[in-house]
Amino acid sequence: MKTYDCDWVDAFTDRPFGGNPCVVVHGADDISVQNRIALVRETRLSECAYVVASDRADFGARYYLPDGEIPMAGHPTVATVVSLVSRGIVPLTDGRAAFTLEVGAGVLQIEVEQVADGPAVVTMTQLRTEFGKTYDPDRIARLFGLSGEDVLDTPQTVSTGSRFCILALRTLDALRRAGPDHPAFEAFLADPETDCRMVFLTVPQGTTPAGDTSSRLFMRQPGPWEDPFTGSATGCMAAYLWARGHLPGPCFVAEQGHFMDRPGQARVEVLGPPDDISGVKVGGSGVVLMRGSLGL
């Protein structure tokens, strides 16, 4: 049996048991795909991260859902960086660090800044925004027990590394009422005409006074039914709202997970004008909850 260092990190939060948890496994180059997926299912988490070597960046990481690899994911990126910093693999100089991280979708620029009153903030610059298909508002709303009247704007697939259909809603009440019709939801995602991996529900209003947007992501099985905080989808959501004129400015605070009692928060900055978005910065903190060894 071989052992691998690993950390359980709560990402997009500054306290234990908040945000979105992720297990980060170091030196994982020789762990098979089957075992990577098996670990995700064993932990009952939405994703796990595996640190690997890279010939394109300072570090490499691969992210897995319970049913396979995902090319880009936000909370595993934050978790991976928090783990690297906490173990001293990435040292901070004057409270800062900058390096590159190769994920399945490409190379991300990573910045780390230690703040005086809490854990370090990890900021990733997600890849250039790509806009995909648009969908009938009533059709997408019905997948979540809502109607077209609840929808703020035309749903559209957006990618900053992973493809999400953004469903913008008018009110926080509509976001709270949303719940997936699982057979219809699965049928939509399985349709070969569908060009997204998942649907991200959002409203340009904070759940708390500190926030500017609130969001939810319902997951496919196997795995949890809902994701506490989704950093990759947050980047897609930011580009969508900025391009469609639903944000007063390019910088804002995104909230997610409050309806699950796992509140998470990210600092977001959209790069470029609404008609030419070159990338999105998404930043958040993380806390190492557990540290140990994985035996395989």
N, C-alpha and C positions, 0 to 999 in steps of 0.2 A: 504494500500500500504506500502511495506517495502522499505527502501532506502539502497543502498550499495555505499561505497566510490569507486571511480574509477578514473583512470588517462589515458589520451591519450598520449602515448609515441612514439616518433620517434626513432627507434632502428637502430643500426649500422651507426650512424652519430654523429657528434659533434655540429650540428646546427639544428635549427627548419626547418621543411619542407624538410629534407633530409632523406635518408635511407628508412626504412619500418615502417609505423605506425601500432600501436596495442593498443587497449583498454584493460586495466588491471582492473579487478573487484575484490575487496577484500571481504573476508568473504562470499564466493559464494557457500558454501556447499549445501545450500537449494535451489539454483536456478535450475530449471528443465532443462533437456537437450533441450527441445523445446525452452525455453526462451534463453538459451545460444546460440543456433543456430540463433534464431530470432534477437538477438542483433548483431551478425556478419552481417547478411543481412541488418539490419537497418543502420549500420555504413558504409556499402559498402566496408569494409576492407577485406583483404584476411583471417585474423584470429583475434580472441579475446582470451584473457587469463583470467582464473578464479582461484584466489588463494583460496585453500581449506586446511583443516587440513590433516595432515599425521601422521601415526604411524610408518613410516619407515625413515623419514627424518625431518629436522628442519622445512621445509615448503612443501606444496604440491601445484601443479598447474595443471590445465587441459586446453588443447588448442583445439579450435574449428574452423573449416573451415565453409563456408556457407552451406555445405552439411553433416557435421558431425565432430566427434572428430578425431584429429590427435595425434598419440602417442608421437611424439617428434617434436619440432619446435624450430628453433634457434632464430628468431627475437622476438617471444613472451617470450622466456626465458630471453633474454637481457632486454626486456621491463618490465617483472615482477620484475627482480632484481633492475632495475633502480627505479621502483615505490616503492619497499620495502625500498630502501636506502633513497630516497627522502622524505619519510614519517617518517623516523627515526625508522622504525620497525626493520631494520637491521642497527645497529650503526657501524661506522667505528672507529677503534682504530689505531692511528698513520697512518691514511689514508688507512687502509686495513680491509678486512673482509673475512671470509671463512665459508661456511656452505653447507648444502646439500638441494637439491630440488628434490622432487619426482614428476616426470611427468608420463604420461601414459606408457612410455616405460621402466621406471625404475628410479633409483636414480642417479642424476647428482651431481658431485662435482662443487661447484661454488666458484670463487675467485673474489674479487673486489679490485681494486687499484686506489686510487685517484692520478691523474697526475697533475703536476703544472700548465700546460697551457691549461687545458680543463676539460671536465667532466670525471668522473671515468670510468675506463675500466672494463667491466664485462667479465670474462672468464669462459666458461663452458667446462668441460671435457666430451665429448660425448662418448657413449658406444662403446665397442669393435666392430671393423669392421667385418661385414659379407658380403661376396661376393656371388652374385646370378647368374642368367642366363646371358649369352651373346647373342647378337643379330646381325643380318646381318647389316653391316654399311650402305649399300644403302637403306635398308628398313627404318631404323630410320631416316636417313638424309632426305628422301622424305617426311616424316611427317612435315618437316619444310621448304619445298621448296628448299632443297639442294640436292647434289648428293654424292655418295660414295667418289668421289675425294676430297670433302671438309673435310672428316673425318680423324682425326689423328690416331685413334686406335679403336679397336673393342668395341662397346658400351656394357656396362655391368651394371647390377643392383648392387648397393652397399647400405648397411644400417649401420648407426651408431645410430639407433633408429627409423628412417623412411626410406622407401625404394625408392631410386631414380635410374633410368637408367641414367648413365653418358654418354653423347655424347660429346666426345672431338673433337674439330675442329682444322684445321691447321692454320687458319688465323683469325685475328680480323675482316677482311672484311666479311668472311663467317658468323661470329657471328652476325654482323650488319645486313646482308641480311636475316637472318633467320626469318621466319614467319610461324605460324602453319596452316596446312590444317585441319581445325577444325573437319570436319566429319571423316577424316582418323585418326586424333589424338584421338578422342573419341573412335573410333572403336578399336584402338590399346589398349588403357587403359581399355576398357570394356572386352577385350578378356580374358577368364579364364586362358589362357596360359601365359599371361603377369604377371610378378611377381613384378612390381613396381607400385608406386602410381602416379609418374610423371617423366618427362624427363628433366634433367638438362643439358643445353648446356654450354660448357666452352672452353676456349682456354688458353694455358699457356703463356699469354702475357697480360700485364696490359693495361687498357684503358688510363691511365695516367702514367707518369714516376714513380709515387709512387707505382704502382701495379705490381704484378707478374702474376696474372691470372685475366681474365674477364669472366663473366658468365651471363646467362639469364635463367629465368624459366617462361614458358607460362602456364597459369592456366586453369583449367576446369571451366565451368559455373555451378552454378551461382557464381558470384564474379568477381574480376578484371581479365582482360585478361593476365596481366603479373605482376609478383611479383618483387618489387623493390630490395629486398635483402633477400636471403634465407639461414639462418644460418645452418639449419640441412643438406641441400643439399651441402653446402660448406664443411662440414665435410666429407661427402661421396665423393665429388669431390677430396678433398685433399688426401684421402686414395687411390683412384683410380690412380691419377697422380703419387703419390709416389710409389705405387706398380708396376706401369708400366714404371718407369724410366723417367718420363717427368718433374720432378722437380730436380733442382740442389741440394737442401737440404730440410730438413723437415720443416723449418720455412719460411713463406712467407706472403705476403699481398694480400688478395683477394678483387677484386672490382666487383660491380654489381650495376645496376640501372642508369648508366650514360646515356644510350640511352633513358631513361624515364625522364631525368632531375631530378632524385632523387638519386644522387650519394651516395653509401654506401661502407663501407670498413671494413674488419675484419683482425685481426692478427691471423694467423693459425700456429699450430704446430702439426705435425704428430708424434705420440708416437710409438716407436718401429721400427725395420728394415722393409724394404719393403715386406718381406715374412712373417711377424708376427706383424701386426699392432694392438696394444692393445687399442688404442683410439685416439681421435683427440681433441686438444684444439682449440676452436674458441672463439675469444674475440672481443668485440666491445663496443662502447659507446652508450649512449642514452640521449635524451632530453625530459623532461616532457613538452608537448605543452599545454595541458589543464588538469584541475583538477575539479572534481565535484561529483555529486551524481546521481546514477541510481535508478529510482523509478519503482518497479515492483509489 
